[in-house]
Amino acid sequence: MSRFATPGLLFAILSACATTSREGPAASACPTHKLDFTQETGCRNDGSVEFCLPTGDEALIARVRGFAPTSLQAGASRGRVGCSIPEETLYFFATGDTECVSRHGALTPTAWDALCRIAELPEVRKIAPTWYE
C-alpha cells in the first residue's frame, strides 16, 4: 500500500463524518403563539408564568413536572389565563434565579425549552406572565 493511501483514506473517513448528522430529527419550533412573552421578556413578571392543566390528569401533570421538576406549583384560582374551575387547575412555573439570566430579564435556554415543551401540549391553551394586583 502506498504511503499516500492512508492520508487519503483518513480524509475520506473524516469527510464522511463531517457530513453525517449525529443528531436526531430536528426539534419542532416553539409554539410561541401560546406564549404571551418571548424568551427575552420571559422574566418580566411577579415571579412566575402560568397556565392551566386538566384537573386530576396525574399522567399529564407528571409529564409537565418532568419538564420543570422544581419550578412547578399548583394554584387555586382562575389566574390570568382563565382556568375553567373545577375542570382545570392553575399551575405556576417559577421564574427565579435559576430560570432567569437577570431579574426581569430573559429566560435561560433551559427554562425557555421547558416552557416550549409545555406549550406544545394540546391541553395547554396559553402561558402568560403572573401579575399580582
Backbone as numpy.savetxt, mean C-alpha at the origin, in Angstrom:
# Nx Ny Nz CAx CAy CAz Cx Cy Cz
40.49 -25.82 -27.44 39.65 -24.65 -27.44 40.54 -23.42 -27.44
40.16 -22.44 -28.21 40.91 -21.21 -28.32 40.80 -20.43 -27.02
41.88 -19.69 -26.70 41.82 -18.89 -25.48 40.86 -17.71 -25.62
40.40 -17.38 -26.82 39.42 -16.31 -27.02 37.98 -16.81 -26.93
37.80 -18.13 -26.95 36.45 -18.68 -26.89 35.84 -18.46 -25.50
36.63 -18.57 -24.47 36.11 -18.42 -23.11 35.57 -17.01 -22.85
36.32 -15.94 -23.18 35.74 -14.61 -22.96 34.48 -14.38 -23.81
34.45 -14.91 -25.02 33.27 -14.76 -25.86 32.07 -15.47 -25.27
32.30 -16.66 -24.74 31.23 -17.41 -24.11 30.75 -16.69 -22.85
31.70 -16.17 -22.08 31.34 -15.42 -20.88 30.50 -14.20 -21.23
30.87 -13.48 -22.28 30.12 -12.31 -22.73 28.69 -12.71 -23.12
28.55 -13.82 -23.84 27.23 -14.27 -24.27 26.35 -14.63 -23.08
26.94 -15.28 -22.09 26.16 -15.66 -20.90 25.74 -14.43 -20.12
26.67 -13.49 -19.92 26.33 -12.28 -19.19 25.31 -11.44 -19.94
25.40 -11.40 -21.25 24.41 -10.65 -22.04 23.02 -11.26 -21.88
22.95 -12.58 -21.87 21.65 -13.25 -21.70 21.07 -12.94 -20.33
21.92 -12.92 -19.32 21.44 -12.60 -17.96 20.93 -11.18 -17.89
21.58 -10.28 -18.56 21.18 -8.87 -18.50 19.84 -8.62 -19.16
19.47 -9.44 -20.14 18.21 -9.22 -20.83 17.07 -10.06 -20.28
17.37 -10.97 -19.36 16.34 -11.81 -18.77 15.82 -11.17 -17.51
14.53 -11.01 -17.43 13.93 -10.40 -16.25 13.91 -11.42 -15.12
14.33 -11.00 -13.93 14.30 -11.87 -12.77 13.10 -11.54 -11.89
12.36 -10.56 -12.27 11.19 -10.17 -11.49 9.96 -10.89 -12.02
8.96 -10.97 -11.19 7.70 -11.58 -11.59 6.93 -10.64 -12.49
5.65 -10.90 -12.68 4.84 -10.02 -13.51 4.83 -8.60 -12.94
4.69 -7.65 -13.81 4.69 -6.25 -13.38 3.58 -6.01 -12.36
3.91 -5.26 -11.35 2.92 -4.93 -10.32 1.85 -4.02 -10.92
0.62 -4.22 -10.47 -0.45 -3.37 -10.99 -0.27 -1.95 -10.45
-0.81 -1.02 -11.18 -0.71 0.38 -10.77 -1.60 0.61 -9.55
-1.21 1.54 -8.72 -1.98 1.88 -7.54 -3.31 2.51 -7.97
-4.43 2.04 -7.42 -5.73 2.63 -7.77 -5.92 3.98 -7.08
-5.21 4.98 -7.55 -5.21 6.29 -6.91 -6.58 6.97 -6.94
-7.48 6.52 -7.80 -8.82 7.11 -7.82 -9.58 6.84 -6.51
-9.12 5.86 -5.73 -9.74 5.57 -4.44 -9.09 6.34 -3.29
-7.98 7.01 -3.55 -7.22 7.71 -2.52 -7.47 9.21 -2.61
-7.80 9.84 -1.49 -8.03 11.29 -1.45 -6.73 12.03 -1.12
-5.59 11.48 -1.52 -4.27 12.07 -1.27 -3.29 11.38 -2.20
-2.11 11.93 -2.29 -1.02 11.33 -3.06 0.03 10.81 -2.08
1.03 10.14 -2.60 2.12 9.70 -1.72 2.77 10.91 -1.05
2.92 11.99 -1.81 3.57 13.20 -1.29 2.75 13.90 -0.21
1.43 13.76 -0.25 0.57 14.44 0.73 -0.07 13.46 1.72
0.34 12.22 1.72 -0.30 11.18 2.51 -0.25 11.35 4.01
0.65 12.19 4.51 0.76 12.38 5.96 0.18 13.72 6.42
-0.53 14.39 5.54 -1.23 15.64 5.91 -2.59 15.26 6.47
-2.60 14.91 7.75 -3.82 14.47 8.42 -3.59 14.55 9.93
-4.56 14.09 10.68 -4.45 14.10 12.14 -3.94 12.76 12.68
-3.04 12.13 11.95 -2.39 10.91 12.43 -2.80 9.61 11.78
-3.71 9.68 10.81 -4.11 8.45 10.13 -4.89 8.76 8.85
-5.09 7.71 8.06 -6.04 7.74 6.96 -7.06 6.66 7.27
-8.23 6.71 6.65 -9.31 5.81 7.05 -10.04 5.22 5.85
-10.66 4.06 6.11 -11.43 3.35 5.10 -12.39 2.40 5.79
-13.33 1.87 5.05 -14.32 0.94 5.60 -14.04 -0.48 5.12
-14.34 -1.45 5.99 -14.31 -2.87 5.62 -15.61 -3.50 6.10
-16.06 -4.55 5.42 -17.27 -5.23 5.88 -17.09 -5.75 7.31
-18.06 -5.50 8.15 -18.02 -5.95 9.54 -18.05 -7.47 9.60
-17.16 -8.03 10.40 -17.15 -9.47 10.63 -16.44 -10.32 9.60
-15.89 -9.72 8.55 -15.17 -10.49 7.54 -13.73 -10.68 8.03
-13.56 -11.65 8.92 -12.27 -11.85 9.58 -11.15 -12.19 8.60
-11.46 -12.92 7.54 -10.43 -13.26 6.54 -9.93 -12.00 5.84
-10.83 -11.10 5.50 -10.45 -9.85 4.84 -9.65 -8.97 5.80
-10.11 -8.88 7.04 -9.41 -8.07 8.04 -7.99 -8.62 8.25
-7.84 -9.93 8.30 -6.52 -10.55 8.45 -5.64 -10.23 7.24
-6.24 -10.23 6.07 -5.48 -9.89 4.85 -4.98 -8.45 4.91
-5.84 -7.53 5.32 -5.45 -6.12 5.44 -4.38 -5.97 6.51
-4.53 -6.68 7.63 -3.50 -6.62 8.68 -2.16 -7.15 8.16
-2.19 -8.04 7.20 -0.96 -8.52 6.58 -0.24 -7.41 5.82
-0.99 -6.47 5.27 -0.40 -5.32 4.58 0.10 -4.28 5.58
-0.60 -4.16 6.71 -0.31 -3.11 7.69 -0.42 -3.67 9.10
0.51 -4.53 9.51 0.37 -5.22 10.79 0.34 -4.33 12.03
1.05 -3.23 12.03 1.09 -2.39 13.23 0.36 -1.07 13.05
-0.13 -0.79 11.86 -0.70 0.52 11.56 -2.22 0.55 11.54
-2.88 -0.55 11.86 -4.33 -0.65 11.67 -5.09 -0.71 12.98
-6.11 0.17 13.11 -6.98 0.21 14.29 -8.43 0.36 13.83
-9.34 -0.32 14.52 -10.76 -0.20 14.21 -11.36 1.00 14.94
-12.37 1.60 14.33 -13.08 2.72 14.94 -14.54 2.37 15.17
-15.29 3.33 15.70 -16.69 3.07 16.03 -17.66 4.03 15.34
-17.17 4.86 14.44 -18.06 5.84 13.79 -18.09 5.59 12.29
-18.85 6.45 11.59 -18.91 6.38 10.12 -17.65 6.95 9.49
-16.99 7.86 10.20 -15.77 8.49 9.69 -16.04 9.39 8.50
-15.00 9.97 7.98 -15.10 10.84 6.81 -15.46 10.05 5.55
-15.15 8.75 5.56 -15.44 7.94 4.39 -16.87 7.41 4.38
-17.61 7.63 5.46 -19.03 7.29 5.50 -19.35 5.81 5.53
-18.74 5.09 6.46 -19.04 3.66 6.58 -20.52 3.46 6.88
-21.08 2.42 6.33 -22.47 2.07 6.56 -22.55 1.16 7.79
-22.82 1.78 8.94 -22.88 1.06 10.21 -24.23 0.35 10.29
-24.37 -0.87 10.67 -23.39 -1.80 11.23 -22.77 -2.74 10.19
-23.11 -2.60 8.92 -22.59 -3.50 7.89 -21.09 -3.31 7.67
-20.59 -2.10 7.94 -19.17 -1.81 7.74 -18.56 -1.27 9.02
-17.26 -1.46 9.15 -16.50 -0.94 10.28 -15.43 0.00 9.74
-15.24 1.11 10.43 -14.22 2.09 10.09 -12.86 1.59 10.56
-11.85 1.70 9.71 -10.47 1.34 10.07 -9.56 2.53 9.82
-8.60 2.69 10.73 -7.60 3.75 10.64 -6.24 3.13 10.36
-5.54 3.66 9.37 -4.16 3.29 9.06 -3.31 4.44 9.59
-2.55 4.17 10.65 -1.74 5.22 11.30 -0.68 5.77 10.36
-0.47 7.07 10.44 0.59 7.73 9.67 1.53 8.43 10.64
2.29 7.62 11.35 3.24 8.14 12.34 4.65 8.17 11.80
5.60 8.12 12.72 7.02 8.25 12.38 7.52 7.19 11.40
7.03 5.97 11.50 7.53 4.92 10.60 6.86 4.94 9.23
5.71 5.59 9.12 5.00 5.64 7.83 5.26 6.92 7.05
5.78 7.94 7.72 5.96 9.24 7.09 7.43 9.64 7.04
7.81 10.31 5.97 9.17 10.81 5.82 9.41 11.95 6.80
8.37 12.77 7.00 8.42 13.87 7.96 7.00 14.17 8.41
6.87 14.93 9.49 5.54 15.29 9.99 4.77 16.04 8.91
3.60 15.54 8.58 2.73 16.10 7.54 3.39 16.10 6.16
4.37 15.22 5.97 5.06 15.11 4.69 4.55 13.94 3.86
5.47 13.32 3.17 5.14 12.20 2.28 5.11 10.88 3.03
4.35 9.94 2.49 4.36 8.57 2.99 5.64 7.89 2.53
6.16 6.99 3.34 7.31 6.19 2.91 6.86 5.26 1.79
7.78 4.78 0.97 7.39 3.82 -0.08 6.69 2.58 0.49
7.10 2.11 1.65 6.47 0.94 2.26 5.03 1.23 2.66
4.78 2.38 3.28 3.42 2.75 3.67 2.55 2.97 2.44
3.09 3.64 1.43 2.34 3.87 0.19 1.96 2.54 -0.46
2.89 1.61 -0.50 2.61 0.29 -1.07 1.49 -0.40 -0.30
1.54 -0.34 1.03 0.49 -0.96 1.85 -0.87 -0.34 1.54
-0.93 0.98 1.44 -2.21 1.64 1.15 -2.69 1.33 -0.25
-1.78 1.22 -1.20 -2.18 0.84 -2.56 -2.76 -0.57 -2.57
-2.15 -1.48 -1.81 -2.67 -2.86 -1.73 -4.06 -2.88 -1.09
-4.25 -2.06 -0.08 -5.57 -1.98 0.55 -6.58 -1.40 -0.44
-6.18 -0.37 -1.17 -7.08 0.26 -2.16 -7.44 -0.69 -3.29
-6.59 -1.65 -3.58 -6.88 -2.63 -4.64 -8.04 -3.55 -4.28
-8.34 -3.68 -3.00 -9.41 -4.57 -2.58 -10.76 -4.02 -3.05
-11.59 -4.84 -3.67 -12.88 -4.34 -4.17 -13.81 -3.86 -3.05
-13.62 -4.36 -1.84 -14.47 -3.95 -0.72 -14.17 -2.52 -0.24
-13.00 -2.00 -0.59 -12.59 -0.66 -0.17 -13.00 0.34 -1.25
-13.92 1.24 -0.90 -14.40 2.24 -1.86 -13.52 3.47 -1.91
-12.99 3.85 -0.73 -12.29 5.13 -0.62 -11.37 5.09 0.59
-10.22 5.77 0.48 -9.32 5.97 1.62 -9.08 7.47 1.70
-9.37 8.05 2.88 -9.30 9.50 3.05 -8.49 9.86 4.30
-7.95 11.07 4.33 -7.26 11.53 5.54 -8.23 11.65 6.71
-7.74 11.37 7.90 -8.54 11.54 9.11 -8.32 12.96 9.63
-9.42 13.66 9.87 -9.39 15.00 10.48 -10.35 14.99 11.65
-9.86 15.27 12.83 -10.71 15.37 14.01 -11.14 16.81 14.17
-12.42 17.04 14.40 -12.93 18.39 14.55 -13.69 18.52 15.84
